[in-house]
Amino acid sequence: MASLIVDEHEIAKVIDRVVDRTFKMDFNWDWPGGVAFYGICEVYQATGKVEYLERLKIWADENIEDGLPQLSVNGVSVGHSLLTLYEATKEQKYLDIAIQMAEFLSHKAERFGEGVFQHTVNSVHDVFPEQAWVDTMFMAGYYLLRIGYLTGNRDYIEDGLKQYHGHEKYLQDPGSNLYYHGWDHLQQNHMSGMYWARGNSWAALTMSKALKLVEVTHPSYMKIDGSLRDQLSALVRVQSPEGLWHTILDDDTSYLEISGSAGIATAILMRGRLYNKYTQKAIDGILARINEDGTVTEVSAGTAVMNDIQGYREVPCNRIQGWGQGLTLAFLAELLRTKENRFG
């Protein structure tokens, strides 16, 4: 089994460029910034570069002064950055707001079925009654696990695990082992029934991260590990020759999409040497899509559960997006962090 070939110095230079370009974007207190700044936190932890966190701290402090907006399941994703800021600075204000977000999820966020979060966004015009979207595994499920383990709050942990298991139940196809984009509990169907790349990356990345937190003696560990194992086995078999994934995973006429590819690549990298040959192809494919100014290209715009496959094919992918920057940074951080995967 071949070792990974990674030029750490080159990766560090690319990270610098992507970080700098990300901070030239304007974010409010919502999920585009939540994912972008999650990536910033990942590269801070992987490199130890305090200047990354200092720039994030400036943004967070300015927004905290303005007060919290109305919260949503998606908007809570900004809390990922607050947890990292608290861990690094021990400033209580970050943890206090992070707990407010967790309490919102625990007591106010809309749910259906066995307590699964309804997908909600910071918009009164976009309402998705009793719909589960795979995005929630990152935005809220993984967040509850992180804050639960940080604070020792078992209720948060168990609620986070409930989200993992509920989304697996409703969204993972037992035939293909890929995750559907969404589930409509009222209609009892997967709507258009698409295997969306970024959605599968939300699931794969956050399950990989969860396994670093959940005790191996907890029954949930085996459930998450099994779901991830089978999903990754399916994902590597639909990787394109360029090392990337199509925005609809099983439709090679749909375009290659970089945010989803980066999230999936992070998960297969974390799985270890088993997937080195797929990771190597992904490294080359993703690096080739990062411009000299640090813009991650070929990233699809914010995507609802579209009506049909043509809707997904026509989602634009010509502009910089916070989630493209953030998921790519998460992948680059993992390349630096996971040195043990470099050996065959």
Phi and psi in degrees as GROMACS dihedral restraints (atoms count N, CA, C in turn):
[ dihedral_restraints ]
;  ai    aj    ak    al  type     phi  dphi    fc
    3     4     5     6     1   -69.2    20    10
    4     5     6     7     1   146.1    20    10
    6     7     8     9     1   -76.4    20    10
    7     8     9    10     1   155.3    20    10
    9    10    11    12     1   -72.8    20    10
   10    11    12    13     1   141.2    20    10
   12    13    14    15     1  -105.8    20    10
   13    14    15    16     1   111.5    20    10
   15    16    17    18     1  -133.2    20    10
   16    17    18    19     1   123.9    20    10
   18    19    20    21     1   -91.0    20    10
   19    20    21    22     1    98.2    20    10
   21    22    23    24     1   -61.1    20    10
   22    23    24    25     1   -36.8    20    10
   24    25    26    27     1   -66.2    20    10
   25    26    27    28     1   -39.7    20    10
   27    28    29    30     1   -67.6    20    10
   28    29    30    31     1   -41.2    20    10
   30    31    32    33     1   -61.2    20    10
   31    32    33    34     1   -41.6    20    10
   33    34    35    36     1   -61.8    20    10
   34    35    36    37     1   -38.9    20    10
   36    37    38    39     1   -65.7    20    10
   37    38    39    40     1   -42.2    20    10
   39    40    41    42     1   -63.3    20    10
   40    41    42    43     1   -42.9    20    10
   42    43    44    45     1   -56.8    20    10
   43    44    45    46     1   -45.8    20    10
   45    46    47    48     1   -55.3    20    10
   46    47    48    49     1   -43.6    20    10
   48    49    50    51     1   -68.0    20    10
   49    50    51    52     1   -43.4    20    10
   51    52    53    54     1   -67.6    20    10
   52    53    54    55     1   -40.5    20    10
   54    55    56    57     1   -60.6    20    10
   55    56    57    58     1   -47.5    20    10
   57    58    59    60     1   -61.2    20    10
   58    59    60    61     1   -42.9    20    10
   60    61    62    63     1   -66.8    20    10
   61    62    63    64     1   -35.5    20    10
   63    64    65    66     1   -63.7    20    10
   64    65    66    67     1   -41.3    20    10
   66    67    68    69     1   -73.7    20    10
   67    68    69    70     1    -8.3    20    10
   69    70    71    72     1   -88.7    20    10
   70    71    72    73     1    -0.5    20    10
   72    73    74    75     1   -90.3    20    10
   73    74    75    76     1   160.4    20    10
   75    76    77    78     1  -109.7    20    10
   76    77    78    79     1   123.8    20    10
   78    79    80    81     1  -124.5    20    10
   79    80    81    82     1   141.1    20    10
   81    82    83    84     1  -100.0    20    10
   82    83    84    85     1  -170.7    20    10
   84    85    86    87     1   -82.8    20    10
   85    86    87    88     1    75.5    20    10
   87    88    89    90     1  -154.2    20    10
   88    89    90    91     1  -177.6    20    10
   90    91    92    93     1   -67.9    20    10
   91    92    93    94     1   -30.6    20    10
   93    94    95    96     1   -58.4    20    10
   94    95    96    97     1   -44.0    20    10
   96    97    98    99     1   -70.2    20    10
   97    98    99   100     1   -34.9    20    10
   99   100   101   102     1   -57.5    20    10
  100   101   102   103     1   -43.1    20    10
  102   103   104   105     1   -77.2    20    10
  103   104   105   106     1   -41.0    20    10
  105   106   107   108     1   -58.3    20    10
  106   107   108   109     1   -46.9    20    10
  108   109   110   111     1   -76.9    20    10
  109   110   111   112     1   -24.7    20    10
  111   112   113   114     1   -58.5    20    10
  112   113   114   115     1   -44.1    20    10
  114   115   116   117     1   -63.0    20    10
  115   116   117   118     1   -39.9    20    10
  117   118   119   120     1   -59.4    20    10
  118   119   120   121     1   -43.8    20    10
  120   121   122   123     1   -64.1    20    10
  121   122   123   124     1   -38.6    20    10
  123   124   125   126     1   -61.9    20    10
  124   125   126   127     1   -44.6    20    10
  126   127   128   129     1   -74.0    20    10
  127   128   129   130     1   -28.8    20    10
  129   130   131   132     1   -60.2    20    10
  130   131   132   133     1   -46.8    20    10
  132   133   134   135     1   -67.5    20    10
  133   134   135   136     1   -33.1    20    10
  135   136   137   138     1   -78.4    20    10
  136   137   138   139     1   -30.8    20    10
  138   139   140   141     1  -105.1    20    10
  139   140   141   142     1   -24.2    20    10
  141   142   143   144     1    75.8    20    10
  142   143   144   145     1    11.3    20    10
  144   145   146   147     1   -77.1    20    10
  145   146   147   148     1   105.2    20    10
  147   148   149   150     1   -64.0    20    10
  148   149   150   151     1   -28.4    20    10
  150   151   152   153     1   -62.7    20    10
  151   152   153   154     1   -29.2    20    10
  153   154   155   156     1   -62.1    20    10
  154   155   156   157     1   -47.1    20    10
  156   157   158   159     1   -70.5    20    10
  157   158   159   160     1   -33.8    20    10
  159   160   161   162     1   -62.7    20    10
  160   161   162   163     1   -39.1    20    10
  162   163   164   165     1   -68.5    20    10
  163   164   165   166     1   -38.2    20    10
  165   166   167   168     1   -65.3    20    10
  166   167   168   169     1   -39.1    20    10
  168   169   170   171     1   -61.3    20    10
  169   170   171   172     1   -39.2    20    10
  171   172   173   174     1   -60.4    20    10
  172   173   174   175     1   -46.7    20    10
  174   175   176   177     1   -61.9    20    10
  175   176   177   178     1   -47.7    20    10
  177   178   179   180     1   -62.4    20    10
  178   179   180   181     1   -44.7    20    10
  180   181   182   183     1   -63.5    20    10
  181   182   183   184     1   -40.2    20    10
  183   184   185   186     1   -64.4    20    10
  184   185   186   187     1   -40.4    20    10
  186   187   188   189     1   -74.8    20    10
  187   188   189   190     1   -32.1    20    10
  189   190   191   192     1   -64.1    20    10
  190   191   192   193     1   -36.6    20    10
  192   193   194   195     1   -60.3    20    10
  193   194   195   196     1   -33.0    20    10
  195   196   197   198     1   -78.0    20    10
  196   197   198   199     1   -13.4    20    10
  198   199   200   201     1    89.1    20    10
  199   200   201   202     1   157.0    20    10
  201   202   203   204     1   -69.8    20    10
  202   203   204   205     1   136.7    20    10
  204   205   206   207     1   -77.7    20    10
  205   206   207   208     1   179.3    20    10
  207   208   209   210     1   -59.9    20    10
  208   209   210   211     1   132.2    20    10
  210   211   212   213     1   -88.0    20    10
  211   212   213   214     1   155.7    20    10
  213   214   215   216     1  -142.1    20    10
  214   215   216   217     1   169.4    20    10
  216   217   218   219     1   -59.6    20    10
  217   218   219   220     1   -45.5    20    10
  219   220   221   222     1   -66.7    20    10
  220   221   222   223     1   -40.1    20    10
  222   223   224   225     1   -66.4    20    10
  223   224   225   226     1   -23.1    20    10
  225   226   227   228     1   -63.8    20    10
  226   227   228   229     1   -17.5    20    10
  228   229   230   231     1   -58.1    20    10
  229   230   231   232     1   -24.0    20    10
  231   232   233   234     1   -60.5    20    10
  232   233   234   235     1   -25.4    20    10
  234   235   236   237     1   -59.6    20    10
  235   236   237   238     1   -26.0    20    10
  237   238   239   240     1   -54.8    20    10
  238   239   240   241     1   -43.7    20    10
  240   241   242   243     1   -68.8    20    10
  241   242   243   244     1   -36.5    20    10
  243   244   245   246     1   -64.2    20    10
  244   245   246   247     1   -36.3    20    10
  246   247   248   249     1   -64.2    20    10
  247   248   249   250     1   -42.7    20    10
  249   250   251   252     1   -66.8    20    10
  250   251   252   253     1   -40.9    20    10
  252   253   254   255     1   -61.3    20    10
  253   254   255   256     1   -40.9    20    10
  255   256   257   258     1   -65.3    20    10
  256   257   258   259     1   -44.7    20    10
  258   259   260   261     1   -59.8    20    10
  259   260   261   262     1   -35.4    20    10
  261   262   263   264     1   -83.1    20    10
  262   263   264   265     1   -35.4    20    10
  264   265   266   267     1  -108.8    20    10
  265   266   267   268     1   -21.2    20    10
  267   268   269   270     1    61.6    20    10
  268   269   270   271     1    20.8    20    10
  270   271   272   273     1   -78.7    20    10
  271   272   273   274     1   120.9    20    10
  273   274   275   276     1   -62.8    20    10
  274   275   276   277     1   -27.9    20    10
  276   277   278   279     1   -60.1    20    10
  277   278   279   280     1   -34.0    20    10
  279   280   281   282     1   -68.0    20    10
  280   281   282   283     1   -43.6    20    10
  282   283   284   285     1   -68.0    20    10
  283   284   285   286     1   -37.6    20    10
  285   286   287   288     1   -59.2    20    10
  286   287   288   289     1   -45.1    20    10
  288   289   290   291     1   -70.9    20    10
  289   290   291   292     1   -37.8    20    10
  291   292   293   294     1   -60.0    20    10
  292   293   294   295     1   -39.2    20    10
  294   295   296   297     1   -68.1    20    10
  295   296   297   298     1   -38.6    20    10
  297   298   299   300     1   -55.9    20    10
  298   299   300   301     1   -41.2    20    10
  300   301   302   303     1   -65.8    20    10
  301   302   303   304     1   -43.0    20    10
  303   304   305   306     1   -64.7    20    10
  304   305   306   307     1   -37.7    20    10
  306   307   308   309     1   -67.5    20    10
  307   308   309   310     1   -35.7    20    10
  309   310   311   312     1   -59.4    20    10
  310   311   312   313     1   -47.8    20    10
  312   313   314   315     1   -61.2    20    10
  313   314   315   316     1   -42.2    20    10
  315   316   317   318     1   -67.9    20    10
  316   317   318   319     1   -35.2    20    10
  318   319   320   321     1  -121.6    20    10
  319   320   321   322     1   -17.4    20    10
  321   322   323   324     1  -123.8    20    10
  322   323   324   325     1   -25.7    20    10
  324   325   326   327     1   -63.4    20    10
  325   326   327   328     1   139.9    20    10
  327   328   329   330     1   -71.5    20    10
  328   329   330   331     1   142.3    20    10
  330   331   332   333     1  -134.7    20    10
  331   332   333   334     1   169.3    20    10
  333   334   335   336     1  -147.7    20    10
  334   335   336   337     1   172.7    20    10
  336   337   338   339     1    55.3    20    10
  337   338   339   340     1  -127.3    20    10
  339   340   341   342     1   -90.8    20    10
  340   341   342   343     1    38.0    20    10
  342   343   344   345     1    89.4    20    10
  343   344   345   346     1    20.0    20    10
  345   346   347   348     1   -78.3    20    10
  346   347   348   349     1   137.5    20    10
  348   349   350   351     1   -66.6    20    10
  349   350   351   352     1   133.6    20    10
  351   352   353   354     1   -74.4    20    10
  352   353   354   355     1   136.5    20    10
  354   355   356   357     1   -64.3    20    10
  355   356   357   358     1   121.1    20    10
  357   358   359   360     1  -132.6    20    10
  358   359   360   361     1   148.1    20    10
  360   361   362   363     1  -127.3    20    10
  361   362   363   364     1   169.3    20    10
  363   364   365   366     1   -81.2    20    10
  364   365   366   367     1    60.2    20    10
  366   367   368   369     1  -151.8    20    10
  367   368   369   370     1   128.6    20    10
  369   370   371   372     1   -75.5    20    10
  370   371   372   373     1   -13.6    20    10
  372   373   374   375     1   -89.2    20    10
  373   374   375   376     1   -22.0    20    10
  375   376   377   378     1  -108.2    20    10
  376   377   378   379     1   101.4    20    10
  378   379   380   381     1  -124.6    20    10
  379   380   381   382     1   133.8    20    10
  381   382   383   384     1  -127.6    20    10
  382   383   384   385     1    81.1    20    10
  384   385   386   387     1   -58.6    20    10
  385   386   387   388     1   125.6    20    10
  387   388   389   390     1    50.3    20    10
  388   389   390   391     1    40.9    20    10
  390   391   392   393     1  -109.5    20    10
  391   392   393   394     1   135.0    20    10
  393   394   395   396     1  -102.7    20    10
  394   395   396   397     1   128.5    20    10
  396   397   398   399     1  -115.9    20    10
  397   398   399   400     1   143.6    20    10
  399   400   401   402     1   -64.1    20    10
  400   401   402   403     1   -21.5    20    10
  402   403   404   405     1   -52.4    20    10
  403   404   405   406     1   -33.9    20    10
  405   406   407   408     1   -62.2    20    10
  406   407   408   409     1   -23.5    20    10
  408   409   410   411     1   -61.4    20    10
  409   410   411   412     1   -36.0    20    10
  411   412   413   414     1   -83.6    20    10
  412   413   414   415     1   -50.1    20    10
  414   415   416   417     1   -61.7    20    10
  415   416   417   418     1   -40.3    20    10
  417   418   419   420     1  -125.6    20    10
  418   419   420   421     1   -43.0    20    10
  420   421   422   423     1   -61.9    20    10
  421   422   423   424     1   -54.1    20    10
  423   424   425   426     1   -65.3    20    10
  424   425   426   427     1   -34.9    20    10
  426   427   428   429     1   -61.1    20    10
  427   428   429   430     1   -45.4    20    10
  429   430   431   432     1   -62.6    20    10
  430   431   432   433     1   -37.5    20    10
  432   433   434   435     1   -63.3    20    10
  433   434   435   436     1   -46.4    20    10
  435   436   437   438     1   -60.9    20    10
  436   437   438   439     1   -49.4    20    10
  438   439   440   441     1   -71.8    20    10
  439   440   441   442     1   -30.2    20    10
  441   442   443   444     1   -64.0    20    10
  442   443   444   445     1   -46.3    20    10
  444   445   446   447     1   -72.0    20    10
  445   446   447   448     1   -31.7    20    10
  447   448   449   450     1   -66.8    20    10
  448   449   450   451     1   -41.3    20    10
  450   451   452   453     1   -98.0    20    10
  451   452   453   454     1    -9.3    20    10
  453   454   455   456     1    76.7    20    10
  454   455   456   457     1    20.4    20    10
  456   457   458   459     1   -89.8    20    10
  457   458   459   460     1   103.9    20    10
  459   460   461   462     1   -68.0    20    10
  460   461   462   463     1   -27.2    20    10
  462   463   464   465     1   -63.8    20    10
  463   464   465   466     1   -43.5    20    10
  465   466   467   468     1   -61.2    20    10
  466   467   468   469     1   -43.9    20    10
  468   469   470   471     1   -60.5    20    10
  469   470   471   472     1   -49.1    20    10
  471   472   473   474     1   -66.3    20    10
  472   473   474   475     1   -34.3    20    10
  474   475   476   477     1   -68.4    20    10
  475   476   477   478     1   -40.5    20    10
  477   478   479   480     1   -60.2    20    10
  478   479   480   481     1   -44.2    20    10
  480   481   482   483     1   -64.7    20    10
  481   482   483   484     1   -36.0    20    10
  483   484   485   486     1   -58.1    20    10
  484   485   486   487     1   -38.2    20    10
  486   487   488   489     1   -68.2    20    10
  487   488   489   490     1   -41.2    20    10
  489   490   491   492     1   -58.6    20    10
  490   491   492   493     1   -49.2    20    10
  492   493   494   495     1   -70.7    20    10
  493   494   495   496     1   -37.1    20    10
  495   496   497   498     1   -65.8    20    10
  496   497   498   499     1   -41.3    20    10
  498   499   500   501     1   -71.3    20    10
  499   500   501   502     1   -33.9    20    10
  501   502   503   504     1   -61.0    20    10
  502   503   504   505     1   -45.5    20    10
  504   505   506   507     1   -59.3    20    10
  505   506   507   508     1   -45.7    20    10
  507   508   509   510     1   -89.0    20    10
  508   509   510   511     1   -21.9    20    10
  510   511   512   513     1  -117.1    20    10
  511   512   513   514     1   -24.4    20    10
  513   514   515   516     1   -84.2    20    10
  514   515   516   517     1   123.1    20    10
  516   517   518   519     1   -75.3    20    10
  517   518   519   520     1   118.6    20    10
  519   520   521   522     1   -66.7    20    10
  520   521   522   523     1   -15.8    20    10
  522   523   524   525     1   -82.7    20    10
  523   524   525   526     1   -54.2    20    10
  525   526   527   528     1   -89.2    20    10
  526   527   528   529     1   -22.3    20    10
  528   529   530   531     1    69.8    20    10
  529   530   531   532     1     4.9    20    10
  531   532   533   534     1   -84.1    20    10
  532   533   534   535     1   162.1    20    10
  534   535   536   537     1   -97.9    20    10
  535   536   537   538     1   132.8    20    10
  537   538   539   540     1   -70.8    20    10
  538   539   540   541     1   158.7    20    10
  540   541   542   543     1   -67.8    20    10
  541   542   543   544     1   -44.9    20    10
  543   544   545   546     1  -150.1    20    10
  544   545   546   547     1   167.8    20    10
  546   547   548   549     1  -136.8    20    10
  547   548   549   550     1   130.3    20    10
  549   550   551   552     1  -102.4    20    10
  550   551   552   553     1   108.3    20    10
  552   553   554   555     1   -72.4    20    10
  553   554   555   556     1   -28.0    20    10
  555   556   557   558     1   -71.2    20    10
  556   557   558   559     1   -42.6    20    10
  558   559   560   561     1   -89.0    20    10
  559   560   561   562     1   -11.3    20    10
  561   562   563   564     1    58.5    20    10
  562   563   564   565     1    47.2    20    10
  564   565   566   567     1  -151.0    20    10
  565   566   567   568     1   172.5    20    10
  567   568   569   570     1   -95.1    20    10
  568   569   570   571     1    23.6    20    10
  570   571   572   573     1    55.7    20    10
  571   572   573   574     1  -119.0    20    10
  573   574   575   576     1   -74.6    20    10
  574   575   576   577     1   -14.5    20    10
  576   577   578   579     1    71.1    20    10
  577   578   579   580     1    37.9    20    10
  579   580   581   582     1   -96.8    20    10
  580   581   582   583     1   145.5    20    10
  582   583   584   585     1   -94.0    20    10
  583   584   585   586     1    91.4    20    10
  585   586   587   588     1   -86.2    20    10
  586   587   588   589     1   134.4    20    10
  588   589   590   591     1   -62.4    20    10
  589   590   591   592     1   -50.0    20    10
  591   592   593   594     1   -65.5    20    10
  592   593   594   595     1   -34.1    20    10
  594   595   596   597     1   -61.9    20    10
  595   596   597   598     1   -43.5    20    10
  597   598   599   600     1   -66.5    20    10
  598   599   600   601     1   -28.8    20    10
  600   601   602   603     1   -71.6    20    10
  601   602   603   604     1   -37.0    20    10
  603   604   605   606     1   -57.2    20    10
  604   605   606   607     1   -45.1    20    10
  606   607   608   609     1   -67.3    20    10
  607   608   609   610     1   -49.2    20    10
  609   610   611   612     1   -66.1    20    10
  610   611   612   613     1   -45.5    20    10
  612   613   614   615     1   -62.5    20    10
  613   614   615   616     1   -47.8    20    10
  615   616   617   618     1   -74.0    20    10
  616   617   618   619     1   -29.1    20    10
  618   619   620   621     1   -67.2    20    10
  619   620   621   622     1   -40.0    20    10
  621   622   623   624     1   -61.1    20    10
  622   623   624   625     1   -42.5    20    10
  624   625   626   627     1   -68.5    20    10
  625   626   627   628     1   -38.1    20    10
  627   628   629   630     1   -60.8    20    10
  628   629   630   631     1   -37.2    20    10
  630   631   632   633     1   -67.4    20    10
  631   632   633   634     1   -15.4    20    10
  633   634   635   636     1   -80.7    20    10
  634   635   636   637     1   -14.8    20    10
  636   637   638   639     1  -107.5    20    10
  637   638   639   640     1   -44.8    20    10
  639   640   641   642     1   -71.6    20    10
  640   641   642   643     1   135.0    20    10
  642   643   644   645     1   -63.6    20    10
  643   644   645   646     1   137.5    20    10
  645   646   647   648     1   -64.5    20    10
  646   647   648   649     1   -20.0    20    10
  648   649   650   651     1   -83.8    20    10
  649   650   651   652     1    -5.3    20    10
  651   652   653   654     1   -84.0    20    10
  652   653   654   655     1   133.2    20    10
  654   655   656   657     1   -54.6    20    10
  655   656   657   658     1   -28.6    20    10
  657   658   659   660     1   -65.2    20    10
  658   659   660   661     1   -27.2    20    10
  660   661   662   663     1   -58.2    20    10
  661   662   663   664     1   -47.8    20    10
  663   664   665   666     1   -66.4    20    10
  664   665   666   667     1   -36.2    20    10
  666   667   668   669     1   -65.2    20    10
  667   668   669   670     1   -46.5    20    10
  669   670   671   672     1   -67.7    20    10
  670   671   672   673     1   -42.2    20    10
  672   673   674   675     1   -61.7    20    10
  673   674   675   676     1   -40.4    20    10
  675   676   677   678     1   -66.9    20    10
  676   677   678   679     1   -42.5    20    10
  678   679   680   681     1   -62.1    20    10
  679   680   681   682     1   -45.3    20    10
  681   682   683   684     1   -66.6    20    10
  682   683   684   685     1   -44.2    20    10
  684   685   686   687     1   -54.8    20    10
  685   686   687   688     1   -48.4    20    10
  687   688   689   690     1   -72.2    20    10
  688   689   690   691     1   -35.6    20    10
  690   691   692   693     1   -64.1    20    10
  691   692   693   694     1   -46.4    20    10
  693   694   695   696     1   -64.2    20    10
  694   695   696   697     1   -37.3    20    10
  696   697   698   699     1   -60.0    20    10
  697   698   699   700     1   -36.0    20    10
  699   700   701   702     1   -75.5    20    10
  700   701   702   703     1   -39.8    20    10
  702   703   704   705     1   -64.7    20    10
  703   704   705   706     1   -41.9    20    10
  705   706   707   708     1   -65.6    20    10
  706   707   708   709     1   -22.1    20    10
  708   709   710   711     1   -84.1    20    10
  709   710   711   712     1    -6.5    20    10
  711   712   713   714     1  -115.8    20    10
  712   713   714   715     1    14.4    20    10
  714   715   716   717     1   -67.0    20    10
  715   716   717   718     1   138.6    20    10
  717   718   719   720     1   -79.2    20    10
  718   719   720   721     1   163.6    20    10
  720   721   722   723     1   -57.5    20    10
  721   722   723   724     1   -25.6    20    10
  723   724   725   726     1   -77.8    20    10
  724   725   726   727     1    -3.6    20    10
  726   727   728   729     1    88.7    20    10
  727   728   729   730     1    11.1    20    10
  729   730   731   732     1  -119.2    20    10
  730   731   732   733     1  -177.8    20    10
  732   733   734   735     1  -126.5    20    10
  733   734   735   736     1   142.8    20    10
  735   736   737   738     1   -72.9    20    10
  736   737   738   739     1   150.7    20    10
  738   739   740   741     1   -60.7    20    10
  739   740   741   742     1   -31.9    20    10
  741   742   743   744     1  -107.3    20    10
  742   743   744   745     1   114.9    20    10
  744   745   746   747     1   -58.9    20    10
  745   746   747   748     1   -36.0    20    10
  747   748   749   750     1  -102.9    20    10
  748   749   750   751     1    21.6    20    10
  750   751   752   753     1  -128.8    20    10
  751   752   753   754     1    96.8    20    10
  753   754   755   756     1   -78.1    20    10
  754   755   756   757     1     4.8    20    10
  756   757   758   759     1   -90.2    20    10
  757   758   759   760     1   -12.7    20    10
  759   760   761   762     1   -83.0    20    10
  760   761   762   763     1   155.7    20    10
  762   763   764   765     1   -72.2    20    10
  763   764   765   766     1   155.8    20    10
  765   766   767   768     1   -70.8    20    10
  766   767   768   769     1   137.3    20    10
  768   769   770   771     1  -128.5    20    10
  769   770   771   772     1   130.0    20    10
  771   772   773   774     1   -87.4    20    10
  772   773   774   775     1   -34.1    20    10
  774   775   776   777     1   -65.0    20    10
  775   776   777   778     1   -45.5    20    10
  777   778   779   780     1   -62.9    20    10
  778   779   780   781     1   -41.7    20    10
  780   781   782   783     1   -61.1    20    10
  781   782   783   784     1   -41.1    20    10
  783   784   785   786     1   -66.6    20    10
  784   785   786   787     1   -41.6    20    10
  786   787   788   789     1   -65.5    20    10
  787   788   789   790     1   -43.2    20    10
  789   790   791   792     1   -63.6    20    10
  790   791   792   793     1   -44.0    20    10
  792   793   794   795     1   -62.1    20    10
  793   794   795   796     1   -35.1    20    10
  795   796   797   798     1   -61.5    20    10
  796   797   798   799     1   -42.2    20    10
  798   799   800   801     1   -67.8    20    10
  799   800   801   802     1   -42.8    20    10
  801   802   803   804     1   -70.4    20    10
  802   803   804   805     1   -32.1    20    10
  804   805   806   807     1   -62.6    20    10
  805   806   807   808     1   -42.8    20    10
  807   808   809   810     1   -68.6    20    10
  808   809   810   811     1   -19.0    20    10
  810   811   812   813     1   -75.0    20    10
  811   812   813   814     1   -17.1    20    10
  813   814   815   816     1   101.8    20    10
  814   815   816   817     1  -160.8    20    10
  816   817   818   819     1   -63.0    20    10
  817   818   819   820     1   -21.7    20    10
  819   820   821   822     1   -51.3    20    10
  820   821   822   823     1   -36.0    20    10
  822   823   824   825     1  -113.1    20    10
  823   824   825   826     1    24.2    20    10
  825   826   827   828     1   -55.8    20    10
  826   827   828   829     1   -42.2    20    10
  828   829   830   831     1   -66.9    20    10
  829   830   831   832     1   -31.6    20    10
  831   832   833   834     1   -75.7    20    10
  832   833   834   835     1   -38.5    20    10
  834   835   836   837     1   -62.8    20    10
  835   836   837   838     1   -42.2    20    10
  837   838   839   840     1   -60.0    20    10
  838   839   840   841     1   -43.8    20    10
  840   841   842   843     1   -62.8    20    10
  841   842   843   844     1   -38.3    20    10
  843   844   845   846     1   -67.2    20    10
  844   845   846   847     1   -38.7    20    10
  846   847   848   849     1   -55.6    20    10
  847   848   849   850     1   -51.2    20    10
  849   850   851   852     1   -63.1    20    10
  850   851   852   853     1   -42.7    20    10
  852   853   854   855     1   -66.3    20    10
  853   854   855   856     1   -41.5    20    10
  855   856   857   858     1   -71.9    20    10
  856   857   858   859     1   -44.8    20    10
  858   859   860   861     1   -59.7    20    10
  859   860   861   862     1   -33.9    20    10
  861   862   863   864     1   -68.9    20    10
  862   863   864   865     1   -15.1    20    10
  864   865   866   867     1  -103.1    20    10
  865   866   867   868     1    13.6    20    10
  867   868   869   870     1  -108.0    20    10
  868   869   870   871     1   119.2    20    10
  870   871   872   873     1   -70.6    20    10
  871   872   873   874     1   165.4    20    10
  873   874   875   876     1   -60.4    20    10
  874   875   876   877     1   -28.3    20    10
  876   877   878   879     1   -86.1    20    10
  877   878   879   880     1     3.0    20    10
  879   880   881   882     1    92.1    20    10
  880   881   882   883     1     5.6    20    10
  882   883   884   885     1   -77.4    20    10
  883   884   885   886     1   126.0    20    10
  885   886   887   888     1   -83.5    20    10
  886   887   888   889     1   120.7    20    10
  888   889   890   891     1   -96.6    20    10
  889   890   891   892     1   170.3    20    10
  891   892   893   894     1    59.6    20    10
  892   893   894   895     1    43.7    20    10
  894   895   896   897     1  -108.6    20    10
  895   896   897   898     1   126.8    20    10
  897   898   899   900     1   -71.2    20    10
  898   899   900   901     1   148.1    20    10
  900   901   902   903     1   -66.4    20    10
  901   902   903   904     1   170.9    20    10
  903   904   905   906     1   -52.8    20    10
  904   905   906   907     1   130.6    20    10
  906   907   908   909     1  -126.5    20    10
  907   908   909   910     1   114.3    20    10
  909   910   911   912     1   -72.6    20    10
  910   911   912   913     1   173.7    20    10
  912   913   914   915     1   -71.2    20    10
  913   914   915   916     1   103.0    20    10
  915   916   917   918     1   -72.6    20    10
  916   917   918   919     1   162.8    20    10
  918   919   920   921     1   -71.2    20    10
  919   920   921   922     1   -29.2    20    10
  921   922   923   924     1  -159.4    20    10
  922   923   924   925     1   177.4    20    10
  924   925   926   927     1   -64.0    20    10
  925   926   927   928     1   -33.5    20    10
  927   928   929   930     1   -65.2    20    10
  928   929   930   931     1   -33.2    20    10
  930   931   932   933     1   -59.0    20    10
  931   932   933   934     1   -41.9    20    10
  933   934   935   936     1   -67.9    20    10
  934   935   936   937     1   -39.6    20    10
  936   937   938   939     1   -62.4    20    10
  937   938   939   940     1   -26.9    20    10
  939   940   941   942     1   -98.6    20    10
  940   941   942   943     1     0.9    20    10
  942   943   944   945     1   -62.1    20    10
  943   944   945   946     1   126.4    20    10
  945   946   947   948     1   -65.6    20    10
  946   947   948   949     1   150.3    20    10
  948   949   950   951     1  -141.1    20    10
  949   950   951   952     1    38.5    20    10
  951   952   953   954     1  -112.1    20    10
  952   953   954   955     1     7.6    20    10
  954   955   956   957     1  -128.1    20    10
  955   956   957   958     1   156.3    20    10
  957   958   959   960     1   -64.9    20    10
  958   959   960   961     1   141.1    20    10
  960   961   962   963     1  -135.7    20    10
  961   962   963   964     1   143.1    20    10
  963   964   965   966     1   -59.0    20    10
  964   965   966   967     1   -38.8    20    10
  966   967   968   969     1   -71.2    20    10
  967   968   969   970     1   -28.9    20    10
  969   970   971   972     1   -68.2    20    10
  970   971   972   973     1   -42.9    20    10
  972   973   974   975     1   -63.2    20    10
  973   974   975   976     1   -47.0    20    10
  975   976   977   978     1   -67.4    20    10
  976   977   978   979     1   -44.7    20    10
  978   979   980   981     1   -69.4    20    10
  979   980   981   982     1   -33.4    20    10
  981   982   983   984     1   -66.9    20    10
  982   983   984   985     1   -41.9    20    10
  984   985   986   987     1   -62.7    20    10
  985   986   987   988     1   -38.1    20    10
  987   988   989   990     1   -60.2    20    10
  988   989   990   991     1   -39.8    20    10
  990   991   992   993     1   -67.5    20    10
  991   992   993   994     1   -46.4    20    10
  993   994   995   996     1   -63.2    20    10
  994   995   996   997     1   -37.2    20    10
  996   997   998   999     1   -62.3    20    10
  997   998   999  1000     1   -42.1    20    10
  999  1000  1001  1002     1   -67.6    20    10
 1000  1001  1002  1003     1   -31.3    20    10
 1002  1003  1004  1005     1   -60.9    20    10
 1003  1004  1005  1006     1   -41.9    20    10
 1005  1006  1007  1008     1   -73.3    20    10
 1006  1007  1008  1009     1   -33.2    20    10
 1008  1009  1010  1011     1   -79.4    20    10
 1009  1010  1011  1012     1   -32.6    20    10
 1011  1012  1013  1014     1  -100.3    20    10
 1012  1013  1014  1015     1    64.5    20    10
 1014  1015  1016  1017     1   -66.5    20    10
 1015  1016  1017  1018     1   -29.2    20    10
 1017  1018  1019  1020     1   -65.2    20    10
 1018  1019  1020  1021     1   -17.0    20    10
 1020  1021  1022  1023     1   -79.9    20    10
 1021  1022  1023  1024     1    -3.9    20    10
 1023  1024  1025  1026     1   -80.6    20    10
 1024  1025  1026  1027     1    -6.5    20    10
 1026  1027  1028  1029     1  -112.0    20    10
 1027  1028  1029  1030     1   130.2    20    10
